[in-house]
């Protein structure tokens, strides 16, 4: 498990993060001088709609909301070239005194989605599970995934949340612009 700092969401299932230089094991990389090495984490076990696809923007924004201002713990399953990691990501509440963690924006509008969306104990959220629970991702049917992800997807389908409001949503692996 490595700690990462969230930068931004590339899509609902891909996050740009900064790994500490020591955790990235890349002292020879020039970015290591800043203490952070850029990486992209692809969320294991899920596929979110692509940008431009229905619910693609919503998935990207939701991933950003879940991760913003949180400490990320990445459990890598695979690491590839150029800082590409596939793994599970848990967003942990930092909870500094006086920090608003209620899910309301600066106008007081509630920005949280229906349900607990993959919350664990202590305000921690598994990002992939949260996106599936919100109806903003599929469990990845092209690769092995977990029974829990399949169960969360079935629940989101039954409740018709997110992309499951559509009659026949097209999964990203079948979608073409």
Secondary structure by P-SEA (a helix, b strand, c coil): cbbbbbcccccccbbbbbcccccccccccccccccbbbbbbcccccccccccccaaaaaaaaaaaacccbbbbbbccccccccccbbbbbbbbccccccccccccccccccccccccccccccccaaaaaaaaaccccccccccccaaaaaaaaaaaaacccccccccccccccccc
